[in-house]
Amino acid sequence: MESRDLSDAISLIKWMKQSNLDVLYLRMGEMTLDLKRYAEEERKTDTGSAENIKQQSEKPILSPRLGIFFRSAKPQDRPFAEIGQRVQADDCVCLISVLDQRCCVTAGVQGRITEFFAQEGQLVEFKQPIFAIKGEESDEIKQP
């Protein structure tokens, strides 16, 4: 991507923030820009959910990047993990896809999946809670 294309895209994003548009889809040469504004009610719900997530679950796992959330590699495949499933720290639980590049999100801790906060195919933001894991006593390292 050329720096001119990038600066044009950044200008459009800033412009959209100030406009009344909810959706913008634009193709400039080889670059495609697809933006969606969340309704104010959705933002309030998301914020409330994020605050409640910390109270309801042991360990919320946050999205490492902005992208599309997937629980399996392909639509017809089984999900990497299910609610109630025991996972190891390095187990892949879901994928975040950006521009056809997929990032595997690992559990990060040993325990059981208690909840998925993101839906299949949903756009998730950087550091948005996407699933929760509850560690079990046998999973925790005991200090002498």
N, C-alpha and C positions, 0 to 999 in steps of 0.2 A: 504494500500500500504506500503510495506516495505521501509525502508530508503535506502537500496541498490538499489531497483528498481527506486526510486526517483532520486538518484544520477546518475544512468545510463541514465535516461531520460534527466536530465539536461546536462550531458556530450554530449549526442546526439544532443540536441538543439544547444549547443555551436559549435559542429562540423559542423552542417548543415549551420550555419551562415557563416562559413569560406569556405564551399564547393561550388560547382557549381550546386548542386541539387536544383530543384524547388519544388519537392514533396517528402515526405518521409512517408511511412506507415509501421509500425513495430508492431508486437505483441510479447511481452515477458511475458510468463506465462499468468497471468490474466490481465496484463496491455497492453493497446493498445495505440500506439502513432501515431497520424495522423497530419503531419505538412505540411504547404503550404507556399511557399515564394511568396510575391507579386512582380510583375515585377516592375522595376524602374519607368516606365511610370505611373503605377497605383498609386504608392506612391506619385508621383508629383501631380497627379489629386486629390487624397484624401486630400493632404495638401492644395492645392488650394481651394478645395471645403470647407474645414473646415474654411479657412479664409473668404471666401465669405458668408458662412452660418451666421456668426455673423453680417455681414452687411445687409443681406437680411431679417432676421427674428428677431422678438422681443426677444425671449428666446429659444435658442437651448437646448434641453434636451440630456444629455450625457449618454452613456451606463454605468451602474454601475459595469459591469464586462465584461470579454472576454466571448464570446459565440455565439450561433446561434440566429438570430433575427426572431421572429414570431409575426404576428399581430393578430392571433387567437389561441385558445387552441388546436384545431384540424383542419386539412386542410379543412374539409367540413363546419366548423363553420364560422359564420360571424365574421369579424374583431372586435376587442374591440372598435376601434375608426376609424373614417374616416376623411379625410381632410374637414375642414369647421365645424366639429362637436364641440359643446361646451362641455368642460370637467371641472370637479372639481379637486382640487389639489390631492385628494386621489383616483381618478378614474384610473383603470388599463388601459393603452394604448397599451402595447405590452408585450411580454415575451422574456427573454434571457435564453436560455437553455444551460447548461453545464453538461455533463455526466448524462443525464436524470433527472437533477434537474432544475426546471424552476423557474425563478425569475420574478415576476411581476414588470414592470416598471410603476410607477404612473406618472401622469402629473406633479406633484410638484407645479404647479400654476394653478389658475383658468383662463380660456380663451378659445380660439378656436385653434384647430389643423390647422396649416398653410401648413405643408409639412412633408413628411416622407423622410428621407435621406437614410435609409437602406432598402434593398429589402428583401422580404420573403425568409427565408432560408439562408440568407447571414451571414457569419462570421463577427461579429463586435468586435472591440477592446475596451478595457477599456478606458473610457472617449471619445469615438468617438461619434459625434453628430448623433442621431438616428431619432429624430423628433423635430419639432419646434412648439411653442405655442405663440400666440399673445394675450396678456392680453387686455381686453377692459376697457374703463374708468370706467364703472360701476363695474368692477371686482376689481379694485384697491382700497386699503384702503386709504381714504383721511385723511390726518393729519390735526388737528385743528390749 
